[in-house]
């Protein structure tokens, strides 16, 4: 299948020194296909805040030791009050089982090692 709405560079780890360049290729195809489907369902552009993360970047942002970002199963999508519910509903319809809702973004992942969950974050 073809990914229509994203390119791998959008998922590169933002290590701050350029060392994460090219790491977006570590994203799981299942996650990319679901994101592409969610984008199609929502009918609005998605801006990816965080895709794949190196351990260095994950540590720098205070990510979980077992972060799904480091396994290529997760993405954070930038949202605003006008688009957040639209993004959440589209991600649910696309099959994401894990959704974290934050003030300015939505975390989605399909990590097979973690239980289904929906939560609200503090930042």
C-alpha positions in Angstrom: 0.0 0.0 0.0 1.0 3.6 -0.6 1.3 6.3 2.0 -0.3 9.4 0.4 -0.3 12.1 3.0 3.1 11.8 4.8 6.8 11.4 4.0 9.4 9.6 6.2 11.2 12.9 7.1 8.1 14.1 9.0 8.7 11.3 11.5 12.5 11.8 12.0 13.7 12.1 15.6 14.3 15.7 16.5 17.6 15.2 18.3 18.5 18.9 18.0 21.9 18.3 16.4 20.8 16.7 13.1 21.8 13.2 14.3 18.1 12.0 14.0 17.9 12.8 10.3 16.6 9.7 8.4 15.2 7.9 11.5 11.6 8.4 10.3 12.2 5.3 8.2 12.0 3.3 11.5 8.3 3.9 11.8 6.1 0.8 11.5 4.2 0.5 8.3 1.1 -0.4 10.2 1.3 2.9 12.1 1.9 4.9 8.9 -1.0 3.2 7.2 -3.3 4.0 10.1 -2.2 7.6 10.2 -2.7 7.9 6.5 -6.2 6.5 6.9 -6.9 8.9 9.8 -5.8 11.8 7.7 -8.0 10.8 4.9 -11.0 10.4 7.3 -10.4 13.7 9.0 -10.0 15.6 5.7 -7.6 18.0 7.2 -3.8 18.1 7.2 -1.9 16.5 10.1 1.3 18.0 11.4 3.5 15.5 13.2 5.1 16.9 16.4 6.9 13.6 17.2 7.2 10.3 15.4 10.2 8.0 15.8 12.4 8.9 18.7 16.0 7.9 19.4 16.8 7.0 23.0 18.7 10.3 23.2 15.7 12.4 22.1 13.2 10.3 24.2 15.4 10.9 27.3 15.6 14.7 26.5 11.8 15.1 26.3 11.2 13.0 29.4 9.6 10.1 27.5 8.7 6.8 29.0 11.5 4.2 29.2 9.2 1.9 27.2 8.0 4.6 24.8 6.2 3.4 21.7 7.9 6.2 19.9 11.2 4.4 20.2 9.6 1.3 18.6 8.1 3.2 15.7 4.5 2.6 16.8 3.6 6.1 18.0 3.1 9.7 16.7 2.0 13.0 18.3 -0.3 15.1 16.1 -0.4 18.8 16.6 -4.0 20.0 17.3 -5.9 23.2 18.3 -9.3 23.5 19.9 -11.0 23.6 16.5 -9.4 20.4 15.2 -8.7 18.2 18.2 -12.0 16.3 18.3 -11.9 15.8 14.5 -8.4 14.3 14.8 -9.4 12.0 17.7 -12.4 10.7 16.0 -10.5 10.0 12.8 -7.8 8.2 14.7 -10.3 6.0 16.4 -12.0 5.2 13.1 -8.6 4.4 11.6 -8.1 1.8 14.3 -5.8 3.4 16.9 -6.2 1.6 20.2 -4.2 4.0 22.4 -5.0 7.7 22.4 -3.6 10.4 24.7 -5.3 13.8 24.6 -3.1 16.8 25.5 -3.7 20.5 25.3 -1.9 21.0 21.9 -1.5 17.5 20.5 -2.9 14.0 20.4 -0.7 11.0 21.0 -1.7 7.9 19.0 -0.1 4.5 19.0 -0.8 0.9 18.0 1.9 -0.8 20.2 1.0 -4.5 20.4 2.7 -4.8 23.7 0.5 -2.3 25.5 -3.2 -2.5 26.5 -5.9 -0.4 24.9 -6.2 3.0 26.6 -7.4 6.5 26.3 -6.1 9.2 28.6 -5.7 13.0 29.2 -2.3 14.4 29.7 -1.3 17.5 31.6 0.7 19.5 29.1 
